[in-house]
Amino acid sequence: MPTVLILGGTGEARRLASVLLPANRVISSLAGRVADPALPAGEVRIGGFGGPSGLAAYLRAECVDTVVDATHPFAARMSANAAQACAETGVALLVLRRPGFADISGSHHVPTLQAAAVLLPSLGRRAFVTTGRQGIGYFRDLPMFLLLRCVDPPEDVPSNVDVILDRGPFTVDGEIALMRQYDIDLLVTKDSGGSMTAAKLDAARELGIPVVVVDRPPVTPGVPVCESVEEVAKLLLA
Ligand code: NAP
């Protein structure tokens, strides 16, 4: 039976694990960032591998035939490590990357969180920040109010930041109510894509609030990319 390692941390990765079972031995890998993660079916391992060489050693030890990089589109380091380790070991690699958000053409596009931080004060006074807890430090010294929504609390909350903990899925009505409650005049998001968190964009449009979108990092050149669980399943279950 082929062994598939899914690099996870997304809803698609969880769904893929169920779809590839029982025809494959499926191991899902999580980084261990979230305190109470939703667990996929099949085998699960948690924690970093120790860079590309650690991952290569793991691939050999577990006789992995295929790696599916189903990490979040912004987990760039893990994706680069996977590309390097698979090239070194000769293990097949596929990237599962959901499409970005539809209809964000009227937004302010920036390449990084740092660039978003530079832009924010010129666009609003009270920003709803949905880019995760890890990058909140970039916004620390901004002369404005920030509402940060994330899954787990940040270790250090700057004084200009209020935190709400939630993991979605979210509704347009709920997002409008939240933005009104906090008098939000600016939305900051990564171009994560997916339906779980897209409602904020419709809500911002309805309220006439500008949106700052952090664009995705590029995929490693030469690695095949699938946009859906079904596309991956078609290749691996053929
Ligand atoms: P990252 O910066 O690309 O990765 C940093 C390090 O974390 C990697 O070098 C690796 O450590 C470890 N790691 C990351 N993903 C892993 C996985 N699936 N299994 C085992 N180790 C993993 O990653 P990140 O942006 O911090 O994201 C961490 C996890 O959260 C990912 O699994 C991702 O799918 C999920 N996630 C990320 C975001 C986001 O916006 N970045 C959003 C939602 C979910 P070693 O070098 O030691 O192997």
Residues whose N, C-alpha, C, O or C-beta is under 5 A from the ligand:
A	BS01	NAP	L7 G8 G9 T10 S29 L30 A31 R33 G47 G48 F49 G50 G51 A70 T71 H72 F74 A75 A76 R77 M78 S79 T131 G132
